[in-house]
Structure formats: C-alpha cells, structure tokens
Amino acid sequence: MIPLSIPHLAGNEWKYVKDCLDTGWVSSVGAYVTQFEKMVAKFAGANYGIACMNGTAALHIGQILLGVEKDDHVITPNITFVATLNAIKYTGAKPILIDVNPTNWQMDLEVFEQFLEQETYLEKINIDGDSQFFSHYKKTKKPIKAIMPVHVLGNIGDMDRLVSICKKYHIGIIEDSTEALGSYYKGRHAGTFGKIGTFSFNGNKIISTGGGGVIVTDDEALAKRAKHITTTAKASPMEYFHDETGYNYRLVNILAAVGVAQMEQLPDFILNKKAMDAFYRKELDGVGDIQFQEVSKNVDPNCWLFTFRTKRMRELLTFLNENGVQSRPFWVPMNRLPMHGGYDFISNNDQSNEVYESALSIPSSSGLTQEQLQTVVDTIKSFYN
Ligand SMILES: *Cc1c(COP(=O)(O)O)cnc(C)c1O
C-alpha cells in the first residue's frame, strides 16, 4: 500500500533523541525546546515561537490570548479538521461557521463579509478596565472575539481582503495555519497575518514531531503569556506559586529534538512536495472529470496533501484503497458533525457539502519515489479508462 501521508525521518532525528536520552533531558524543559521554537519562528518570519504538545492546544491557547471567553463567538470555516471547532468549544465560546469557496476550498470571504455587514453591530465593551470595540452578533448580542481562518491543505485565501475585513469589524485573527508551514501569500509566511498563528507537527503534517505544535506571534507580551499559561502558570522559578489556572501543554524536549531535525529538512521536503504537486497536476490534467484545488498567483503553497474533486469520488476512493493506493475522503463539514451541528452555519448554497462529496486526497508523503507517484497516477487513469 502506498501510504497517504507519513513522516519522513531521514535526518538527525536519532542523533538528537539519543542526545536527550544520554543527557537525561527528556522532559518538559531542555535546549531542544528553545531551539525548536526559535527555528519555527524564524522560518515563519515571526518574532516569537511557543511550543505546545499539539496544534489543537496551540489553537486553544491562541483564543485565551485574545480574551475569548464563555459565550463569546469565534468565526471559522465550515470545512476544517475537527480540532479547530474542538478548540473553540474548550473555551466555551460559540462557533459561527462560514461556508467555503468551491474553487479554492478556503472560507468564502463574500459570505463572511455579507454576514458581518447584515448580522452584526459594533459596540464598546470593558475588558480589564480598557474599553474596546467589538462586533456583536445581533441574534445573541454577544461579541465576536476572534476568527480562525484555516489555510486548508496549505493553500491560502485572499489574506489582503480577510485582514482588511477583520480590521473594519474589529475581529482578532488566530490563523489555523497548522497545515501551512512553508506556505506564503505575497511573500509572507502563513501564520503571520494576524496576532497569532499556529502550526501542527502531527504525524501527517509536512514535518512531524510525532505530535506537537507551535504558536507564533510578533507580540512580546502575548508570547510571554503563551509560555506562562502553557507551562502551568508558575509565577516563580522556585516557589510552587501559580497565579492562574494554567495548562500543561508543553512539548517535551525529546519531541522537540525530533522537531529540530525535521526543521533542518523542511526546505527539502517542500521541494519534494512541489515536484509531486507539479507531477500530479501534469499527469491528471484532463483525466476523467478531475478538478484541482485552485491556487491564486499570490500564493506559494507548501503542497502538503494532494486533493482533487471528482463526481465519482466514492467509487474512486474504494477503487484506490483496494488497489494499493491509500486515499481518503475530505473532512465531513463541521455542521454535519453531531456535537458541532447546532451552530449557525452561514451560507448561500452549502458549498461545503459539495466540496466534501467530491474531494479525495491521494498519497503525498515527501518520501514517495517517482515510481510510487507513477503507480498512483496509473491507478487513477485505469479507473477512468
Ligand atoms: C492537524 C490540524 C489541526 C490540529 O493539529 P493537532 O496537532 O493534530 O492537534 C488543526 N487544524 C487543522 C486544519 C489541522 O489540519
């Protein structure tokens, strides 16, 4: 079976992990944690990086940093991995789901802007003695504290427009850039358009620490607070005095060591993925009714996971999995999941479901050989012939 997306551990992983074991620095502090945070932040062009145990934790903390509380609203696209929604639920906030654009599969900014224009009003509220404007949802009279745009599959939507809408409506941006390490919009790295960006190093991502995440920000105060609350909010190096309810969301040194080795290889992984993407696009162009995800000229994507649309998705999915090519359907839209289905879904004609019903991901690991890529293409062609 040619796997869908697996880690590529071809560098110094053994050496650095052995170093942790030899020195006893295996746990929640250590030089690799700091080094990994710095490497990710530098790569993304952000001032600070804060390591977390996974991307979901990073998304959760991102919202706390922006003051998201119980019964506030957080906006997110209806097509994303479930972690985005789960992270909102952890804060007690109520998600508002926005439909996606059927060509690039990112949040539909037309629908988003129309919603803000028609369904919200601006009002000042007091936060820690500071009064600030927030957009409030007319229906609930609660503030919309943040948006979590998702860079679906490492592609990026129109960030100029998103940022300007969010500015106009006073909405803080926490980018779910968990899939977009190595993706750029107009030369700027994903995760650096709002106050906070997040990355994931789960097993299927472009680099992996087994499990892990990093929060990036340019704001020193937010960075300090992020470190504080992800490490149990211990206020003194000596005394066990904790000044708020913190989280044990640390990334351990042994995993950060893997991360450092992976970061060293990231530029090569991106080159491999781009070559893979170009090969798939060339070979599958015009095959059956296959439609590719549209990538704007402004975007330089990391080509993380190759996914296309076809009306015969279900049949092709079965065929590929039965013929040695591991493939997967796209995420079930969030409004169709039992625990997230009750939230408001803003849409003109439910494009999320159309995308879900037709999208399929094929093998995209950066370690795939040319022969394996050819097999994937030949198997897909044999299905349509
Ligand atoms: C992977 C992923 C996450 C969560 O990351 P974990 O590290 O698995 O917790 C969140 N959102 C999206 C869109 C993802 O793909």
The ligand as a MOL file (V3000), in Angstrom:
LIG
                    3D

  0  0  0     0  0            999 V3000
M  V30 BEGIN CTAB
M  V30 COUNTS 15 15 0 0 0
M  V30 BEGIN ATOM
M  V30 1 C -3.7310 18.9960 12.0980 0
M  V30 2 C -4.7320 20.0690 12.2330 0
M  V30 3 C -5.0600 20.6340 13.4730 0
M  V30 4 C -4.6430 20.0990 14.8090 0
M  V30 5 O -3.3990 19.7180 14.9950 0
M  V30 6 P -3.0290 18.5290 16.0240 0
M  V30 7 O -1.5760 18.7300 16.1400 0
M  V30 8 O -3.4090 17.2570 15.3640 0
M  V30 9 O -3.7420 18.7760 17.2930 0
M  V30 10 C -5.9510 21.7050 13.4950 0
M  V30 11 N -6.4990 22.1890 12.3930 0
M  V30 12 C -6.2220 21.6710 11.1760 0
M  V30 13 C -6.8570 22.2780 9.9780 0
M  V30 14 C -5.3580 20.5770 11.0610 0
M  V30 15 O -5.1360 20.0400 9.8620 0
M  V30 END ATOM
M  V30 BEGIN BOND
M  V30 1 1 1 2
M  V30 2 1 2 3
M  V30 3 2 2 14
M  V30 4 1 3 4
M  V30 5 2 3 10
M  V30 6 1 4 5
M  V30 7 1 5 6
M  V30 8 2 6 7
M  V30 9 1 6 8
M  V30 10 1 6 9
M  V30 11 1 10 11
M  V30 12 2 11 12
M  V30 13 1 12 13
M  V30 14 1 12 14
M  V30 15 1 14 15
M  V30 END BOND
M  V30 END CTAB
M  END
